[in-house]
Amino acid sequence: MKGADNTRKPKNSSRLFLIDIGSAGTPRIVPVAAGIVSRGTQVSESVESYYRMDPWGAPETALTGQAVSHRFSGHRVKGDQAQDYILGETPGGPEGRCVTFYDCDGSAPAGQPNGWKGRALIRILDDGSGGAAGRQSIAFCLVVNGSPQRGTMTRVGGSYRWTPEP
């Protein structure tokens, strides 16, 4: 809607998820978008309760861990750089299945950080199933490793540039 304030009521269409499929030292940042019809984030947190020894035993609870994963599902689009890398070119083994990801929010106010950069393990959940007459359905997940870094993603010409927050 023209004139809508997207900083107060952001839309999912403002979110952009990118991965770096380049080699070490030559980044090639591409969007994860073609054919994707659904994207979700799952946050799983664990807590520990500590009971005091006073007469009433009221517990104190602390967050002890957090696991975050981003799930994508949709239809296979051959020729899309991100899909071809994830579903076809990804080297085997746990080390080769890790990528650098960027989770960016295009509705962030100008001059403020608009995203996160981190490492993630690629998990392929469905590499092309579905009915014989239908399009191939795909699903994959990026499981975040460690803590992402805050920063700003900008698009310059046809490429993306990441600037970490100081």
TORTOR-536989 format. One record per residue (C-alpha): residue in three letters; x, y, z. Coordinates in pm, 1 decimal. Example, Ala and Ser with C-alpha at 12.3 -4.5 7.8 and 13.67 -1.06 7.14 Angstrom:
residues 2
+-----+----------+----------+----------+
|  aa |     east |    north |       up |
+-----+----------+----------+----------+
| Ala |   1230.0 |   -450.0 |    780.0 |
| Ser |   1367.0 |   -106.0 |    714.0 |
+-----+----------+----------+----------+
end
This chain:
residues 166
+-----+----------+----------+----------+
|  aa |     east |    north |       up |
+-----+----------+----------+----------+
| Met |      0.0 |      0.0 |      0.0 |
| Lys |    139.6 |    336.0 |    -98.8 |
| Gly |    256.1 |    541.0 |    197.3 |
| Ala |    239.8 |    246.6 |    440.6 |
| Asp |    486.2 |    257.3 |    729.8 |
| Asn |    683.9 |    -66.8 |    683.7 |
| Thr |    910.0 |      5.6 |    981.8 |
| Arg |    616.7 |    -36.7 |   1220.9 |
| Lys |    435.4 |   -315.6 |   1036.8 |
| Pro |    700.0 |   -505.4 |    837.4 |
| Lys |    592.3 |   -761.8 |    578.1 |
| Asn |    751.9 |  -1097.5 |    505.8 |
| Ser |    821.6 |   -976.5 |    152.9 |
| Ser |   1072.9 |   -731.3 |    304.8 |
| Arg |   1286.6 |  -1017.7 |    439.6 |
| Leu |   1573.6 |  -1133.2 |    220.7 |
| Phe |   1772.8 |  -1446.2 |    291.9 |
| Leu |   2105.9 |  -1486.0 |    108.7 |
| Ile |   2387.5 |  -1740.8 |    107.7 |
| Asp |   2750.2 |  -1716.0 |     -2.0 |
| Ile |   2822.0 |  -1988.7 |   -258.1 |
| Gly |   3164.6 |  -1854.3 |   -359.1 |
| Ser |   3501.6 |  -2004.6 |   -284.5 |
| Ala |   3721.2 |  -1895.6 |      5.1 |
| Gly |   3827.0 |  -1537.7 |    -69.5 |
| Thr |   3588.9 |  -1486.7 |   -364.5 |
| Pro |   3241.4 |  -1432.0 |   -220.3 |
| Arg |   2936.3 |  -1490.3 |   -440.0 |
| Ile |   2628.3 |  -1386.4 |   -243.9 |
| Val |   2297.5 |  -1500.1 |   -394.7 |
| Pro |   1936.1 |  -1478.6 |   -271.3 |
| Val |   1740.1 |  -1784.2 |   -160.7 |
| Ala |   1415.0 |  -1688.6 |   -331.9 |
| Ala |   1333.6 |  -1860.6 |   -663.3 |
| Gly |   1054.1 |  -2114.7 |   -623.1 |
| Ile |   1033.1 |  -2066.9 |   -245.8 |
| Val |    672.7 |  -2044.3 |   -129.4 |
| Ser |    722.3 |  -2079.3 |    244.9 |
| Arg |    993.1 |  -1985.5 |    492.8 |
| Gly |    991.5 |  -2039.4 |    864.0 |
| Thr |   1225.1 |  -1994.4 |   1157.4 |
| Gln |   1232.4 |  -2241.0 |   1443.5 |
| Val |   1383.9 |  -2138.6 |   1775.2 |
| Ser |   1435.3 |  -2411.0 |   2033.2 |
| Glu |   1548.3 |  -2298.7 |   2376.0 |
| Ser |   1648.7 |  -2503.8 |   2677.4 |
| Val |   1622.7 |  -2390.0 |   3036.5 |
| Glu |   1752.5 |  -2515.3 |   3367.2 |
| Ser |   1572.2 |  -2465.5 |   3696.5 |
| Tyr |   1774.3 |  -2423.3 |   4013.4 |
| Tyr |   1599.2 |  -2486.3 |   4344.4 |
| Arg |   1706.5 |  -2304.0 |   4653.9 |
| Met |   1722.6 |  -2480.2 |   4983.8 |
| Asp |   1500.0 |  -2234.8 |   5172.6 |
| Pro |   1168.5 |  -2367.1 |   5305.2 |
| Trp |    953.6 |  -2283.6 |   5001.5 |
| Gly |   1187.7 |  -2405.1 |   4728.2 |
| Ala |   1092.9 |  -2150.7 |   4460.5 |
| Pro |   1309.9 |  -2221.8 |   4152.8 |
| Glu |   1524.4 |  -1976.6 |   3962.0 |
| Thr |   1522.5 |  -2047.8 |   3587.9 |
| Ala |   1804.7 |  -1969.9 |   3346.1 |
| Leu |   1830.6 |  -2002.8 |   2968.7 |
| Thr |   2104.6 |  -2257.6 |   2902.0 |
| Gly |   2095.2 |  -2302.8 |   2525.7 |
| Gln |   1934.8 |  -2199.6 |   2200.0 |
| Ala |   1915.4 |  -2363.4 |   1856.7 |
| Val |   1787.7 |  -2169.7 |   1553.0 |
| Ser |   1704.6 |  -2308.4 |   1209.8 |
| His |   1554.9 |  -2155.5 |    896.3 |
| Arg |   1333.3 |  -2384.4 |    685.5 |
| Phe |   1250.6 |  -2322.5 |    320.2 |
| Ser |   1002.6 |  -2511.0 |    102.9 |
| Gly |    870.7 |  -2464.9 |   -246.7 |
| His |    932.2 |  -2585.4 |   -599.7 |
| Arg |   1256.6 |  -2675.6 |   -776.3 |
| Val |   1390.0 |  -2412.1 |  -1015.3 |
| Lys |   1688.7 |  -2544.8 |  -1209.7 |
| Gly |   1930.9 |  -2267.9 |  -1299.1 |
| Asp |   1872.4 |  -2080.1 |   -971.5 |
| Gln |   2219.2 |  -2039.5 |   -819.2 |
| Ala |   2112.7 |  -2096.2 |   -456.9 |
| Gln |   1897.8 |  -2402.5 |   -532.1 |
| Asp |   2157.9 |  -2553.3 |   -765.8 |
| Tyr |   2423.0 |  -2514.1 |   -494.7 |
| Ile |   2208.1 |  -2652.8 |   -212.4 |
| Leu |   2050.2 |  -2940.3 |   -405.1 |
| Gly |   2321.3 |  -3023.7 |   -653.7 |
| Glu |   2665.3 |  -2879.9 |   -593.4 |
| Thr |   2695.9 |  -2896.6 |   -214.7 |
| Pro |   3005.5 |  -3101.1 |   -128.4 |
| Gly |   2939.5 |  -3402.7 |     94.1 |
| Gly |   3031.6 |  -3431.0 |    459.0 |
| Pro |   2953.3 |  -3189.9 |    742.4 |
| Glu |   3235.4 |  -2945.8 |    662.2 |
| Gly |   3127.9 |  -2902.0 |    298.9 |
| Arg |   2765.8 |  -2849.1 |    392.2 |
| Cys |   2826.2 |  -2526.0 |    585.4 |
| Val |   2755.5 |  -2188.1 |    425.2 |
| Thr |   2769.1 |  -1825.1 |    527.4 |
| Phe |   2415.9 |  -1685.6 |    541.7 |
| Tyr |   2270.4 |  -1334.8 |    558.7 |
| Asp |   1923.7 |  -1272.0 |    703.9 |
| Cys |   1822.6 |   -917.1 |    604.0 |
| Asp |   1516.3 |   -702.4 |    669.9 |
| Gly |   1447.6 |   -446.7 |    397.4 |
| Ser |   1202.2 |   -259.4 |    618.4 |
| Ala |   1470.2 |   -148.0 |    867.1 |
| Pro |   1503.0 |    230.8 |    893.6 |
| Ala |   1783.4 |    385.5 |    685.3 |
| Gly |   2112.4 |    415.1 |    869.4 |
| Gln |   2040.5 |    124.7 |   1105.2 |
| Pro |   2170.6 |   -233.3 |   1079.4 |
| Asn |   1931.6 |   -442.7 |    872.1 |
| Gly |   2057.1 |   -796.5 |    908.4 |
| Trp |   2256.3 |  -1081.2 |   1053.2 |
| Lys |   2550.0 |  -1278.5 |    912.5 |
| Gly |   2646.5 |  -1622.3 |   1036.6 |
| Arg |   2737.6 |  -1979.2 |    951.1 |
| Ala |   2481.4 |  -2252.6 |    895.4 |
| Leu |   2471.9 |  -2622.8 |    818.6 |
| Ile |   2259.0 |  -2718.7 |    515.2 |
| Arg |   2004.2 |  -2994.7 |    580.4 |
| Ile |   1816.0 |  -3123.8 |    276.2 |
| Leu |   1468.8 |  -3236.2 |    378.3 |
| Asp |   1317.9 |  -3303.9 |     32.8 |
| Asp |   1519.4 |  -3297.5 |   -289.1 |
| Gly |   1232.4 |  -3318.0 |   -536.5 |
| Ser |    921.7 |  -3519.0 |   -456.2 |
| Gly |    559.8 |  -3481.0 |   -561.5 |
| Gly |    304.6 |  -3615.6 |   -804.8 |
| Ala |    414.2 |  -3720.5 |  -1152.3 |
| Ala |    221.0 |  -3438.6 |  -1321.2 |
| Gly |    319.3 |  -3170.1 |  -1068.7 |
| Arg |    630.4 |  -2963.6 |  -1009.6 |
| Gln |    905.2 |  -3105.7 |   -790.6 |
| Ser |    859.2 |  -3005.7 |   -427.6 |
| Ile |   1173.2 |  -2921.6 |   -232.8 |
| Ala |   1252.8 |  -2840.8 |    127.5 |
| Phe |   1577.7 |  -2759.8 |    302.4 |
| Cys |   1687.7 |  -2616.0 |    630.9 |
| Leu |   1980.0 |  -2398.6 |    737.8 |
| Val |   2078.3 |  -2476.0 |   1097.6 |
| Val |   2261.8 |  -2181.3 |   1252.5 |
| Asn |   2607.1 |  -2257.5 |   1396.6 |
| Gly |   2720.7 |  -2017.5 |   1668.4 |
| Ser |   2608.2 |  -1658.2 |   1715.7 |
| Pro |   2536.5 |  -1444.3 |   1407.5 |
| Gln |   2693.0 |  -1099.2 |   1371.7 |
| Arg |   2483.8 |   -782.2 |   1328.8 |
| Gly |   2544.1 |   -556.8 |   1028.2 |
| Thr |   2405.4 |   -398.1 |    712.4 |
| Met |   2349.8 |   -552.3 |    369.8 |
| Thr |   2336.0 |   -320.4 |     70.1 |
| Arg |   2289.3 |   -393.5 |   -296.8 |
| Val |   2535.1 |   -217.4 |   -525.6 |
| Gly |   2466.7 |   -272.9 |   -893.4 |
| Gly |   2399.4 |   -644.0 |   -930.0 |
| Ser |   2592.2 |   -757.9 |   -622.3 |
| Tyr |   2545.2 |   -751.2 |   -246.8 |
| Arg |   2782.7 |   -592.5 |      4.3 |
| Trp |   2794.4 |   -670.2 |    378.2 |
| Thr |   2919.3 |   -418.1 |    633.2 |
| Pro |   2957.8 |   -551.0 |    989.7 |
| Glu |   2835.9 |   -339.5 |   1278.9 |
| Pro |   3131.0 |   -181.9 |   1462.5 |
+-----+----------+----------+----------+
end
